[in-house]
């Protein structure tokens, strides 16, 4: 799946991101966060990415 923005070389294989997500989830749960808190965090992260992509698409490339 192609992403609508450039990505850094880190985590491109998907496996690293899956491990990172599982680690973050386990750490949050171990710290006492409830499932709904993790879902709220995921929503906030998606919102941040969505805003950034929207802003990037609304700025015309240089020279246009």
Backbone as JSON Lines, residues from 0, in Angstrom:
{"i":0,"aa":"X","n":[0.85,-1.17,0.0],"ca":[0.0,0.0,0.0],"c":[0.89,1.23,0.0]}
{"i":1,"aa":"X","n":[0.7,2.11,-0.93],"ca":[1.47,3.34,-1.01],"c":[0.88,4.38,-0.08]}
{"i":2,"aa":"X","n":[1.75,5.08,0.61],"ca":[1.3,6.14,1.5],"c":[1.3,7.46,0.74]}
{"i":3,"aa":"X","n":[0.38,8.37,1.07],"ca":[0.27,9.64,0.34],"c":[1.31,10.67,0.75]}
{"i":4,"aa":"X","n":[2.39,10.23,1.39],"ca":[3.44,11.14,1.82],"c":[4.75,10.36,1.86]}
{"i":5,"aa":"X","n":[5.86,11.1,1.88],"ca":[7.15,10.44,1.94],"c":[7.34,9.78,3.29]}
{"i":6,"aa":"X","n":[8.06,8.66,3.28],"ca":[8.36,7.98,4.54],"c":[9.86,7.88,4.7]}
{"i":7,"aa":"X","n":[10.29,7.88,5.92],"ca":[11.71,7.66,6.2],"c":[12.0,6.18,6.02]}
{"i":8,"aa":"X","n":[13.24,5.82,5.96],"ca":[13.61,4.43,5.75],"c":[13.28,3.52,6.92]}
{"i":9,"aa":"X","n":[13.0,4.08,8.07],"ca":[12.75,3.29,9.26],"c":[11.37,2.64,9.2]}
{"i":10,"aa":"X","n":[11.31,1.35,9.44],"ca":[10.04,0.66,9.57],"c":[9.29,0.4,8.28]}
{"i":11,"aa":"X","n":[9.94,0.54,7.15],"ca":[9.24,0.35,5.88],"c":[8.77,-1.08,5.66]}
{"i":12,"aa":"X","n":[9.43,-2.04,6.29],"ca":[9.07,-3.43,6.06],"c":[7.76,-3.82,6.75]}
{"i":13,"aa":"X","n":[7.24,-3.0,7.61],"ca":[6.0,-3.3,8.3],"c":[6.23,-4.1,9.57]}
{"i":14,"aa":"X","n":[7.2,-4.99,9.53],"ca":[7.47,-5.83,10.7],"c":[7.93,-4.98,11.87]}
{"i":15,"aa":"X","n":[8.82,-4.01,11.59],"ca":[9.29,-3.14,12.66],"c":[8.18,-2.31,13.27]}
{"i":16,"aa":"X","n":[7.27,-1.83,12.42],"ca":[6.14,-1.05,12.92],"c":[5.19,-1.91,13.75]}
{"i":17,"aa":"X","n":[5.01,-3.15,13.33],"ca":[4.14,-4.06,14.09],"c":[4.73,-4.33,15.48]}
{"i":18,"aa":"X","n":[6.04,-4.53,15.54],"ca":[6.71,-4.75,16.82],"c":[6.61,-3.5,17.69]}
{"i":19,"aa":"X","n":[6.83,-2.33,17.07],"ca":[6.73,-1.08,17.81],"c":[5.33,-0.88,18.37]}
{"i":20,"aa":"X","n":[4.32,-1.12,17.57],"ca":[2.94,-0.97,18.02],"c":[2.63,-1.9,19.19]}
{"i":21,"aa":"X","n":[3.07,-3.13,19.08],"ca":[2.81,-4.1,20.16],"c":[3.54,-3.68,21.44]}
{"i":22,"aa":"X","n":[4.76,-3.19,21.29],"ca":[5.53,-2.74,22.45],"c":[4.86,-1.54,23.12]}
{"i":23,"aa":"X","n":[4.46,-0.57,22.31],"ca":[3.78,0.61,22.87],"c":[2.5,0.2,23.58]}
{"i":24,"aa":"X","n":[1.73,-0.68,22.96],"ca":[0.48,-1.15,23.57],"c":[0.76,-1.81,24.92]}
{"i":25,"aa":"X","n":[1.71,-2.71,24.95],"ca":[2.03,-3.41,26.2],"c":[2.49,-2.44,27.29]}
{"i":26,"aa":"X","n":[3.32,-1.47,26.9],"ca":[3.82,-0.49,27.87],"c":[2.68,0.37,28.42]}
{"i":27,"aa":"X","n":[1.79,0.79,27.56],"ca":[0.65,1.6,28.02],"c":[-0.24,0.8,28.96]}
{"i":28,"aa":"X","n":[-0.52,-0.44,28.59],"ca":[-1.38,-1.28,29.45],"c":[-0.71,-1.55,30.78]}
{"i":29,"aa":"X","n":[0.62,-1.8,30.75],"ca":[1.36,-2.06,31.99],"c":[1.4,-0.81,32.87]}
{"i":30,"aa":"X","n":[1.32,0.36,32.25],"ca":[1.33,1.62,33.0],"c":[-0.06,1.97,33.54]}
{"i":31,"aa":"X","n":[-1.04,1.13,33.25],"ca":[-2.37,1.35,33.81],"c":[-3.38,1.97,32.88]}
{"i":32,"aa":"X","n":[-3.0,2.23,31.65],"ca":[-3.96,2.78,30.69],"c":[-4.96,1.7,30.29]}
{"i":33,"aa":"X","n":[-6.2,2.1,30.19],"ca":[-7.25,1.16,29.78],"c":[-7.33,1.09,28.27]}
{"i":34,"aa":"X","n":[-8.04,0.07,27.78],"ca":[-8.18,-0.11,26.34],"c":[-8.74,1.13,25.67]}
{"i":35,"aa":"X","n":[-9.71,1.77,26.32],"ca":[-10.32,2.96,25.71],"c":[-9.31,4.1,25.6]}
{"i":36,"aa":"X","n":[-8.34,4.15,26.55],"ca":[-7.29,5.16,26.47],"c":[-6.37,4.91,25.27]}
{"i":37,"aa":"X","n":[-6.05,3.66,25.03],"ca":[-5.21,3.3,23.9],"c":[-5.92,3.63,22.59]}
{"i":38,"aa":"X","n":[-7.22,3.35,22.54],"ca":[-8.0,3.68,21.34],"c":[-8.05,5.19,21.14]}
{"i":39,"aa":"X","n":[-8.22,5.94,22.22],"ca":[-8.22,7.41,22.11],"c":[-6.87,7.92,21.62]}
{"i":40,"aa":"X","n":[-5.79,7.35,22.1],"ca":[-4.46,7.73,21.64],"c":[-4.3,7.43,20.15]}
{"i":41,"aa":"X","n":[-4.74,6.25,19.73],"ca":[-4.66,5.88,18.31],"c":[-5.45,6.87,17.46]}
{"i":42,"aa":"X","n":[-6.6,7.28,17.93],"ca":[-7.4,8.27,17.21],"c":[-6.7,9.61,17.09]}
{"i":43,"aa":"X","n":[-6.04,10.03,18.16],"ca":[-5.3,11.29,18.14],"c":[-4.12,11.21,17.17]}
{"i":44,"aa":"X","n":[-3.42,10.08,17.17],"ca":[-2.31,9.91,16.22],"c":[-2.8,9.97,14.79]}
{"i":45,"aa":"X","n":[-3.89,9.28,14.51],"ca":[-4.46,9.31,13.15],"c":[-4.9,10.72,12.78]}
{"i":46,"aa":"X","n":[-5.47,11.44,13.72],"ca":[-5.88,12.81,13.47],"c":[-4.7,13.7,13.13]}
{"i":47,"aa":"X","n":[-3.6,13.52,13.84],"ca":[-2.39,14.31,13.57],"c":[-1.85,14.01,12.18]}
{"i":48,"aa":"X","n":[-1.79,12.75,11.82],"ca":[-1.3,12.37,10.49],"c":[-2.23,12.92,9.42]}
{"i":49,"aa":"X","n":[-3.52,12.79,9.64],"ca":[-4.51,13.28,8.67],"c":[-4.37,14.77,8.43]}
{"i":50,"aa":"X","n":[-4.21,15.54,9.52],"ca":[-4.03,16.99,9.39],"c":[-2.76,17.32,8.62]}
{"i":51,"aa":"X","n":[-1.69,16.62,8.92],"ca":[-0.42,16.88,8.24],"c":[-0.52,16.58,6.75]}
{"i":52,"aa":"X","n":[-1.15,15.47,6.41],"ca":[-1.32,15.12,4.99],"c":[-2.2,16.14,4.29]}
{"i":53,"aa":"X","n":[-3.28,16.56,4.95],"ca":[-4.18,17.55,4.37],"c":[-3.46,18.87,4.15]}
{"i":54,"aa":"X","n":[-2.68,19.3,5.14],"ca":[-1.93,20.55,5.01],"c":[-0.91,20.45,3.87]}
{"i":55,"aa":"X","n":[-0.24,19.32,3.77],"ca":[0.77,19.15,2.73],"c":[0.13,19.18,1.34]}
{"i":56,"aa":"X","n":[-1.06,18.6,1.23],"ca":[-1.75,18.59,-0.07],"c":[-2.27,19.96,-0.43]}
{"i":57,"aa":"X","n":[-2.55,20.82,0.55],"ca":[-3.13,22.14,0.26],"c":[-2.08,23.17,-0.1]}
{"i":58,"aa":"X","n":[-0.82,22.87,0.13],"ca":[0.26,23.79,-0.21],"c":[0.77,23.43,-1.6]}
{"i":59,"aa":"X","n":[0.68,24.36,-2.56],"ca":[1.16,24.06,-3.91],"c":[2.67,23.87,-3.93]}
{"i":60,"aa":"X","n":[3.16,22.94,-4.77],"ca":[4.6,22.74,-4.85],"c":[5.3,24.0,-5.34]}
{"i":61,"aa":"X","n":[6.57,24.17,-4.99],"ca":[7.31,25.36,-5.44],"c":[7.3,25.47,-6.96]}
{"i":62,"aa":"X","n":[7.14,26.69,-7.45],"ca":[7.13,26.92,-8.88],"c":[5.75,26.91,-9.51]}
{"i":63,"aa":"X","n":[4.74,26.62,-8.71],"ca":[3.37,26.62,-9.27],"c":[2.62,27.84,-8.83]}
